[in-house]
Amino acid sequence: MCGIIGIVGNASVTDRLIQGLKRLEYRGYDSAGVAVISDGNLLRERAEGKIAALEAKLGSNPIDGPVGIAHTRWATHGVPNETNAHPHFAGRVCIVHNGIIENFLDLRQSLNGRNFRTETDTEVVAHLVDEEMSNGASAKEAFQSTLAKLKGAYAFGMVIDGEDDKLFAARAGSPLAIGIGDGEMYLGSDALALAQLTSDLVYLEEGDWAILTSDGYEIFDRHNNAVERDVTVIVGGPAMADKGGYAHYMLKEIHEQPETVSRTLSNYIDEFRQTPSLPTDIDFAEIDRVILVACGTASFAGEVAKYWFEQVAGLAADVDIASEFRYRKPVLSENSLFIAVSQSGETADTLAALRYCKSHGVKTAALVNVMTSTMAREADIALPTHAGPEIGVASTKAFTSQLTALAALVIKAASDRKTIDSEAVSDHIKALMSVPGLIAQSLQDEPHIQEVAKTLTSAEHAFFLGRGQFVPIAFEGALKLKEISYIHAESYAAGELKHGPIALIEDGTPVVVVAPMDELFEKTLSNAQEVISRGAEIYMVTDKAGQQHAAGAARHILQIPECHNFVSPILTTIPLQLLAYYTAVHLGTDVDQPRNLAKSVTVE
């Protein structure tokens, strides 16, 4: 969750850029930088660490001008240091970037003769634009051409020497907004960064790119057609801006997932070398069992990981609900690894389970979003998700970040235990790296899901079904629906229908089936047919191949992009989150603070 701010105008910008970065500090970062165009010259200052370190360098080496961009970076490609800090230079181009460019290595190899100073994916983009301009393209043409070559999730802010009155911007998967001022224009990855500068914002839509000048802006869609986007007036100052113009924190957090998953990946994958790179060393060859303990949504992340650990890494895995774990007095082995999964790191039952395992000599790890939490401090190993603050009570981005981190742990375990070869390790890493961009694609189906959700509002009950690694995702989908819409929802492994639950199916009962194409698809479809014959209405979460095979069976298709089977549980989560959210919105419930619930359960 890096931060971007930019200003193009006629007055000094450096101090205001720094203030904008400070408003983004809540996102977390490991370096910061600022660049300006002054009298036709690109000037830059960067520093590892906090913004205060950047301010100190600017104090001894001041730079300023009427056009500039600034950035707080959380390292993805390349270690956190000044060299890899943004903004990046390449010839006449200066750029800041949030997200991950999946195909940066291929693009880098195509740029023969270019002098790369970093291991970052961002520098490649700057070189591509500069290369195009060196071959005679205009700045606009070079930017447009470069965007067409990129795969992944990104938000860009860019300035170019020789285009001193312009600020270039683009987004795909990472949020970006234009701010409208009087005689100047602004750019921000978060409305909060712009809250003290303007209340009039234009949110770029997926695939949009733009050119800002001091007196206006042009926006182009993914097909390079000039488009108009609505102006949103932020009423209420920074508090409202913190929602990024979204009606609820939950919706904002759903849309942040391309960025938050990218950020999680940065802690677990060396994308430059295509290898696992955990924040702390774990040798899974010495472990004979993984014990995953959690509550609520986090427990479903653990359930998905159980399938992964056993199928990919050949490592036995158990999942326990934290509130029951220690009371059944489990038999523990010193060769086991206990992993507590918790967004807050303070969940009382999960913390008690961690302490129970420590007292029995078991190695413990805490997968948490808050590294100052009790679990992070008390566990032998602290594993961060870095999803950033999650305000909505119903967990969304924390869940996908937990799945992402666990997937990376599984790849490391498979590599250590040699259950897959180096080529398969690379394939799994590439699949995981593709997730931010695929989530961005999934979010494009939001208008369709919003309409589908209207058909659920009259339901008193709903059922969710899945098989294999999609059983926990079905459980998570049911939990989301019930906790924010208050519609009673149950979830089952699809094969369990005939063992009792099918008695509850009647004419019009909504049944959500999570079934991308895999080796269990036909069995799941057969289970769906069983409830269809009893009057159920099917809502199927599937991919293109699944849709083709299920033609006519489902009333509604919620389609995910085609992807590697390993990461498909993460992708199927997105439409289920949106379905629950819009059902709740249509029903008028308090989405961010549903009744009787709290964000962190710190009592037993």
Secondary structure as UniProt FT lines:
FT   STRAND          3..8
FT   HELIX           14..23
FT   HELIX           25..27
FT   STRAND          31..38
FT   TURN            39..40
FT   STRAND          41..48
FT   HELIX           51..60
FT   STRAND          67..73
FT   TURN            82..84
FT   STRAND          88..90
FT   TURN            91..92
FT   STRAND          93..101
FT   TURN            102..103
FT   HELIX           104..110
FT   TURN            112..113
FT   HELIX           121..134
FT   TURN            135..136
FT   HELIX           139..149
FT   STRAND          152..160
FT   TURN            161..162
FT   TURN            164..165
FT   STRAND          167..173
FT   STRAND          177..180
FT   STRAND          185..188
FT   HELIX           191..194
FT   TURN            195..197
FT   STRAND          200..203
FT   TURN            206..207
FT   STRAND          209..213
FT   TURN            214..215
FT   STRAND          216..220
FT   TURN            222..223
FT   STRAND          226..227
FT   STRAND          231..233
FT   HELIX           238..241
FT   TURN            242..245
FT   HELIX           249..255
FT   HELIX           257..266
FT   TURN            267..268
FT   STRAND          269..270
FT   TURN            271..274
FT   STRAND          275..276
FT   HELIX           284..286
FT   STRAND          289..294
FT   HELIX           296..312
FT   STRAND          316..321
FT   HELIX           322..325
FT   HELIX           326..328
FT   TURN            334..335
FT   STRAND          336..342
FT   HELIX           348..359
FT   TURN            360..361
FT   STRAND          363..368
FT   TURN            371..372
FT   HELIX           374..378
FT   STRAND          381..384
FT   HELIX           397..417
FT   HELIX           422..433
FT   HELIX           435..443
FT   TURN            444..445
FT   HELIX           446..454
FT   TURN            455..458
FT   STRAND          461..466
FT   HELIX           468..470
FT   HELIX           471..485
FT   STRAND          488..493
FT   HELIX           494..499
FT   HELIX           501..504
FT   TURN            507..508
FT   STRAND          510..514
FT   TURN            519..520
FT   HELIX           521..532
FT   TURN            533..535
FT   STRAND          537..542
FT   HELIX           544..549
FT   TURN            550..553
FT   STRAND          556..559
FT   HELIX           565..567
FT   HELIX           568..587
FT   TURN            595..596
//
